[in-house]
Structures are given as structure tokens and as C-alpha cells.
Amino acid sequence: MAREQLNSAAYSWNGFAERQELAAALAGHVAGRLTKAIAERGTGLLAVSGGTTPAKFFAALSAMPIAWDKVIVTLVDERFVPASSPRSNAGLVAANLLQNAAKAARFVPLYHEAVGIEDAAASDNAALQSLPWPLDVVVLGMGPDGHTASFFPDADDLAKLLDPSSDRIVLPVHAASAGEPRLTLSLARIVDAGFIALHIEGEDKRTAFDSAVAPGPRKPIRAVLDAAAKPVEVFWAP
Ligand SMILES: O=C(O)[C@H](O)[C@@H](O)[C@H](O)[C@H](O)COP(=O)(O)O
């Protein structure tokens, strides 16, 4: 397995020659962390991202033989659309992750009908309090602009989204570049996770990541790297 290991204080780089190799390796790491969490505290709390990258990883993870009935899956972020929408991350997770062995997991969505995104975020924030925080595993994606979760560089109130001391779980996001309004976990909840993976694929994403960790204007993914208590595990394939 072709693998490139680069490290810095804030991240550990795991490079793979093939996307399928990455999917299998990341699924193995996540399954191992969830199993450890279940052994230690009786449950595993996992948050995953949406978008076009995770499908192969979701399929590989869904088949992992772990105690899925003790796993709670939620989302890092969600577009303000119903699960029936092709834009829905809940729909993506239902179709690709909550199948096979992982069908036994409990899924906690972020979207539900509400008057507006602020109301949805407030009721999510209350509803998700009862989850067994902190996250055991969070799997992030990243856009070419260096956004992760729904921390878009042009988001209103970006500082609030990125506040590492926030007590919020879910926050509303308005950002012109996001398409529709979003619901996102706060950075504070993400960086508390026991294992933080960043799953990116393609040369454009590698270039964007290299740019984000170089000196210069701080991009949202850099805020996560800087605030994380442990190195973020970056999984990349061309
Ligand atoms: O709702 C979303 O879109 C994600 O949570 C978002 O943060 C995603 O991870 C990046 O935008 C990368 O998306 P791609 O995988 O489509 O490049």
C-alpha cells in the first residue's frame, strides 16, 4: 500500500495511491476508534460530513463488523433541506452508510422542518444535548476554499462558528458561497473529538490544504487544526 507519512504538530498526513485504499484504511481506523469507545463507555458517537467525497468511505465503514447497535451517528453539518432532497447529507448517509452492518446504528439528523434556520439550530442544540458528548470520531471534508463543516469563509458570524470556547452544539450558517442556509456543529464540539479525520481527495484539495497550512490568511480548516487538542489525521488520495 503506497503511503506517504508527513507530520506536523497540528496534523498527520496519510497519503494513499488509490481512493479505494484510503476508504478501506479510514474505515478501519474509524471502526477501531468506535470499538474502543464502546468498550470504554458503552457507546460510540460519530459525526460525518456530506458532500461528494465520502461515499466510498461510507460504503467501506458500513460493512465493518462492529457493535453498530451501540453507535450513534450524526452529521457535522447539513443543508437546510429535507432528507428527500438530493442536496441532503442525511439522505447521503442513509443511502451509503446506514446499510449493511451499520444499518443497526442510531442516526440523529440535523434537519427538521422549522420556521427558519435559527429556529432549527436552536431546537437541534437542545435536542443534541442528550448525546454522549464528546464525539469519539469526527470525519471532516474540506472545500477548495478551505472551508470545513459549514465554516465557509464568507459566513456571517464566522468568528462565532469558530469560537473554540463556545458552549453551542449546533449553529445556523448563512453564507452566499454555501448555496442554501446550513446547520453546523460548532468548532468547539468538533475539536473535542477523540479522533479527528480530514478526508480529502484530488490534487486541488491537496493544494488547498498546503495553502491553508502555509503562512498567510487563516482559512477555516486552519482554525480546526490550531484548536484541536490532538493532531488531525489527514487522509488523502489523488
Ligand atoms: O455539507 C457539506 O458539503 C460538507 O459537510 C462540506 O463541509 C464538505 O465536506 C466539503 O464541502 C467538501 O465537499 P466535497 O466532498 O463535495 O468536495
The ligand as a MOL file (V3000), in Angstrom:
LIG
                    3D

  0  0  0     0  0            999 V3000
M  V30 BEGIN CTAB
M  V30 COUNTS 17 16 0 0 0
M  V30 BEGIN ATOM
M  V30 1 O -22.2490 19.5810 3.5510 0
M  V30 2 C -21.1450 19.5260 3.0150 0
M  V30 3 O -20.9310 19.7700 1.8100 0
M  V30 4 C -19.9420 19.1080 3.8170 0
M  V30 5 O -20.1350 18.8290 5.0680 0
M  V30 6 C -18.7940 20.0040 3.4840 0
M  V30 7 O -18.0450 20.5340 4.5300 0
M  V30 8 C -17.9110 19.1380 2.6020 0
M  V30 9 O -17.1690 18.2450 3.4090 0
M  V30 10 C -16.9940 19.9760 1.7650 0
M  V30 11 O -17.7650 20.9670 1.1250 0
M  V30 12 C -16.3100 19.0950 0.7100 0
M  V30 13 O -17.3070 18.6440 -0.1650 0
M  V30 14 P -16.9600 17.6390 -1.3700 0
M  V30 15 O -16.6840 16.3180 -0.7250 0
M  V30 16 O -18.2050 17.6190 -2.1910 0
M  V30 17 O -15.7550 18.2090 -2.0760 0
M  V30 END ATOM
M  V30 BEGIN BOND
M  V30 1 2 1 2
M  V30 2 1 2 3
M  V30 3 1 2 4
M  V30 4 1 4 5
M  V30 5 1 4 6
M  V30 6 1 6 7
M  V30 7 1 6 8
M  V30 8 1 8 9
M  V30 9 1 8 10
M  V30 10 1 10 11
M  V30 11 1 10 12
M  V30 12 1 12 13
M  V30 13 1 13 14
M  V30 14 2 14 15
M  V30 15 1 14 16
M  V30 16 1 14 17
M  V30 END BOND
M  V30 END CTAB
M  END
